[in-house]
Amino acid sequence: MMTAIHGLALTTGANRVIKGGRIDHVCGDPTLPPDEDFAYGLRIVGTAIRSLQTELTEPTLFDPADQPMVEAGRAS
């Protein structure tokens, strides 16, 4: 589950929770310039994909800030 309200998601039983940007813009930040917003969204989606590849034994929060930045299809 991608959400900006990650604490609630974890307490309600979601097993994979991806920390999103904002309630009204989960996969980005509209206050950023377009290219930075796009890169931030890619980081969130990349985190979600990696979460699906991770074996879990308990509910887990995945934070995009812990992942490398991705720009136009390449990691940096």
N, C-alpha and C positions, 0 to 999 in steps of 0.2 A: 504494500500500500504506500503510495506517495502522498504525503500530507505535510502541511505546515503545523499541524497539531499532533506532533508525534507522540507526546506523552499519553494522550487519550487513546491513540491507536494501540500503543503497547499494553495499556491496562485493559483494553477490550478484547485482547486475544489475537491481534494480527501477528503473524510470525515473522514477516519481513516488512520492516517499516523504513522507508526512505525519507529522509528529512528534506522537505520541499522548501521553496523560497518564501512564498506568502500565501495566505488563505485565498486571495483573489487571483493569484498567478503562481500556482504551485511549481511549475517547471521553468521558472525564471524570475527576473526582477525588473519590472517595468521602469524603475528609476534609473537603470543603467542605460548607457548608449546601446543601440541595436546590436552591434557586434559583440559587446561584452555580455549582453543579455542572452544572445545565441550561445556563446561559449559556456555560460553558466547553466543554461538549459541542457546542453550536451553533457555537462558534468553530472547533472542530476539523473538524466536518462542512462548514462553510462554506469552510474552507481546502481541504478535499478537492475540493469542487466547483470552486473557482477553479483548482486544479491541473489539472483536466481541460480547462479552457479556455485553458491556457497551452501555447504551442508550445515544445518542448524539442529540444535537440541532444545532451544528455548527461543522466545521472542527476542528479536535482535534489531537494533537501530543502526542503519547505515547512513553515515553522514557524508555528503558530497565533498565537504571541505577536506576530508581525508583522502580524496582521490586526486590524481593528476589532472591538470587542465587539458582540455582537448580543443584544438582550433582547426577548423576546416578539414576534419578527418584525420588529424595527426595528433598524437600525444606530445605534451611538452613538459 
